[in-house]
């Protein structure tokens, strides 16, 4: 709980930190890594890697005005993978030590017939400039100060409105140290802090209850929440949302123009095009975007980027979980499909370059192509003008989650804060409603793009095949000419 | 091992530790906590073995072999608690976790509702519920089974030319839980599944659907051929799906998605939602919360049941309970903490509901249920979250079939269904006899009198 054991002699690079924490403490040498990779490289295995990880996480939760629970978890292990063509063998060990590592290698290569043992290329360090500090969040604030922070947020939240009935404030911090050793000689390390603070409230107005929630975070130490009183802005936002819902009218049902606000509504892009442009679905031909490279797949106003290099962002990575440096990857340029997000396996099979999107939930999971921070570049129109252009429609500014069927292209995302637009003016707030559309269709119906690009506050987690990874989204205000709104009011 | 996989280091499943190996570690952790100043403690540890194989287009896609460990401890200092966990079972790792839990417990604020479960509620004589059927499965057998499943799917129709594969997974685990009120028990369980995901295509586009079979006993899994064929049938049936016009119609939730409705009801009567006032069923005990022809029963002791347990996550004995009787809410789902918050007793539901059975005096087979609906939407898939647990407002993406005069017609997608769960529960008109056995929530299809469908 008190920070790194090597705090007196801080290593210079994330790789050095990772080698110290994951190899030296376990008595493992580069020669041991070579031996393990050699054991994976048998017969027709054409690539292999080892992924060492130590993840330290803590959480503190305030309810009923007191911090009544706290938890600390330490998870570590090594995942080993052998790839032969499009086949993948995978095993892992919770123990970071040579015999267990070699046993896991024996299991992972069970996808191929035994054959001549191979040898990986000599390991050499991948040197990427870190995109975030390696400060351990846990040690960045004394325990009492964490408790004081939550208590202060609670008091502030309750002071905002007498209708606030229940307040839950949670603080989470993770310090993730990873090391990747690959048969093609890449040795990469990363030290990834990730913090999050969340405020949830229930308000009660004469027996009518509504909820609101807000939060944020990123690859920071806990001081982030104290700077500029950020934690208090989450509190204000949670209360504002909850109170707003007290007056919400039934949402409309049917197809109509929808204006999406800037920032977190970018979950639209994550669902409508993001998943469909992940390399694995396109290699397998199961994505609605498969075989469409170079084609116009969105209105010419749309330029969509996946960028893992934004400093300190929740979705950013100095190197991905395969040791590839993250990058700025254009996916759609002026409406034309120009790029997929790739991990090494799918890049190799498709004859493309990896894009630094190979991610995994942990050492116990296989890497896959995953998004980092996915957003749309700004256009030139003022948000007010976009709203004015709609006679009758919906203005949706905040969302819960979303999901997509990448094969049919159908996607949903759930508006948690939305308003009617009547005669070009934002009027009554409406109850939450799910929006549903077809990704490729909706992207062609984006008819106006605002000049107000914003990224989300750092709260997103993306799930795919049961694996969760932190991601970011963003967009400017934009107008979709027609999308189905799932309210109750016909 | 076979000739296809001639590994010199065969990865035969490693056996799970037995009670004699697990119990001392739990007792040691409880003792350590007390030595660190705790007044009480509870600890659990588990070990699991897993094998998972995915075959896609006839070839191995992924082969994963897993063995995982988990340790978790909660230390009680007076009325304060702290928790910690790790994935190592070595004495030094357990010691570090216990010390971390104790350090946290010294920092958190006291809450009179904290504390171990009351000793008189703890399970006395845990019985064997037939939950452990490990599968002596080597990678090659698993590959063959998955391959046959996928092949049956692809062969079902010429429009099935692609697949996301068939995945066979098998897992066995053992868990030991103990607390300083004298409870200590070790349980074993197994869980096996086969899932097939087919992609159909024609000039209207691509559609994907899946089917799965799950069981604690491999002998009770559906055949791979039938799983593959059903996945294929479902994917093909969706080809040409289109939105319908916005309307208000009756809706049948097919059994696999109907359990989400019951899941929302269980969430709303769970202690955590109730004491936080984040439930649309607040203060409804002994009130009518759904149609009067419905009983919703908790039956934790079904032999081989996916949710079966003789005790809950705190060691509290489980009992048969009538959660809803003739539409009236008869009880909540409570663990020790939420029970004390509400001034009640634990119901043995720390960790959630066990097996839940939905029974109706108006049970019809599926064709009769669709006939009773007449004209409306038969929903076979739901998308997104879209459930507000505080208000019960419900709005989700849906796909399925338009039903005309009881006959299943054109496939539908790209629509939403919306309503409020409080109303929807009272508008449950009938329940299907087609009970889906693949989860701990056992329900047939559910007919709701009326919902708003938003479409084109």
Interface residues (C-beta under 8 A of the other chain):
Chain A: X1 X63 X64 X66 X67 X68 X69 X70 X71 X72 X73 X74 X75 X76 X77 X86 X87 X88 X89 X90 X91 X92 X93 X94 X95 X103 X106 X107 X108 X109 X110 X111 X113 X114 X143 X144 X147 X165 X166 X168 X202 X204 X209 X210 X211 X251 X253 X254 X255 X284 X285 X286 X288 X364 X366 X400 X401 X402 X403 X405 X407 X408 X409 X410 X411 X412 X413 X414 X431 X432 X433 X434 X435 X436 X437 X438 X484 X485 X486 X487 X488 X489 X490
Chain B: X4 X5 X6 X7 X8 X9 X10 X11 X56 X59 X60 X61 X62 X63 X64 X65 X66 X67 X68 X69 X80 X81 X82 X83 X84 X85 X86 X87 X88 X93 X96 X97 X100 X101 X103 X104 X105 X107 X108 X109 X110 X111 X114 X139 X162 X164 X199 X205 X206 X207 X208 X238 X241 X243 X246 X247 X248 X276 X277 X278 X282 X383 X384 X385 X386 X388 X390 X391 X393 X395 X396 X397 X399 X413 X414 X415 X416 X417 X418 X419 X420 X452 X453 X454 X455 X456
